[in-house]
Amino acid sequence: MVDLQETPAVPPMEPGGDVRVGYFAAGSLLVVLGWGLAVVLNLVLHALAGSQGMVLGPVRITSAIGDYAWAVFGLGLFTGALGVVLIGLGRSSPRGPLVLPGYDY
């Protein structure tokens, strides 16, 4: 009989993997979502709406930037800046071997 409390669900990994991969992936995703979608797409949609506005699914977009658009804009600026910080951490972290979880090395 095997005691399940003593058996790890995932085999332990040796330390020393490359943490920079996670920093670059997360930072790039935050920059694309924050600055690309929340800032650029937000401003482009409001510019394209014109004086009559436009309907995009259940949302009506007008040329005036309202409270919700400003909140999305601010959140996008913060998210993109956080992504830049993560990319900077990745560039300053020491390089390690690229290992995947569960890979025997």
N, C-alpha and C positions, 0 to 999 in steps of 0.2 A: 504494500500500500504506500502511496506517495502522499506526503503532506503538502497540500497545495499552498499553504501559507509559506512554506520554505522554498518554493520554486518560483523564480522570477518569470513574469509573463514574457519579457523580452530578454534575450541573452545580453549580459553586460558588454559594453563596448570599451575598447581601450581609449584612454584620452589622447588628445593630440590631433584631432581632425581640424580641418580648415574652417574656422568660424566666419571667415570673410565671405564665403559663399552665401550664408544666411543674411549677412549685413547687406550685400549687394542686391540680393533678390528682394528683400523687404524694402530697402531704400528705393530701388527702382520702381517697385509697385506703388509705393506711397507718392513718389514724384509724378508718375503717370496718372494715378487716380486724383491726386490733389490738384496739381497744377494743370494737368491735361483736361480732366473732366470738370472738376468743380470750378476752375477759374476760366480757362479758355472756352470750353463748351458753353458755360453759363453766359459769358459775355457775347459769344457769337450768336447764340439763340436769341438773346435780347436785341442784338443789332439786326438780325434777320426778321424779327417780328414786325417791324414797321409800325405805322401809326394805327392800323387796324388790329394788330396782334395776330397770333396764330394759335391753333389748337394742336397740341401734340399728345395724343392719347387722351387721358382724362384731365390734362393740365392745360390751362390757357396761359400763354406767354405773351406779355405786352412789351413795348419798348421801354417802359418805365421799370427801373430796377427796384423791387419792393424789399420788404424786410427779410423774406425768405431767401431771396437771391443774394442779399448782402450777407446773410448768415452762411450760406453755402460758399460764397466767395471767401469769407474769412476762414472758414473751416478748411477750404482748399489751400489757402496760403499757409496755414499752420501745418497741414498734412504734408505738403510739398517740402516745407522747411525741415520737418522731422525726417523726411526721406533723405534730404541732403546731409543731415547730421549722421544718419546711419551709413550712408555711403562714405562719409569722411571717417567714421569709425572703422569701416572695412578696409579703407586704404591705409590706416595707421596700425592695424592689427598685424601681428606676425603671420607669415605664410605657413601653412601646415599642409599635410597630405590631404587630398580630396578623397574622403571615404564616404560610402553610402551606408545607411543603417542596415545591419544584417549582413554586410559584406565581410567575408573572412579575409583578413589581411595579416 
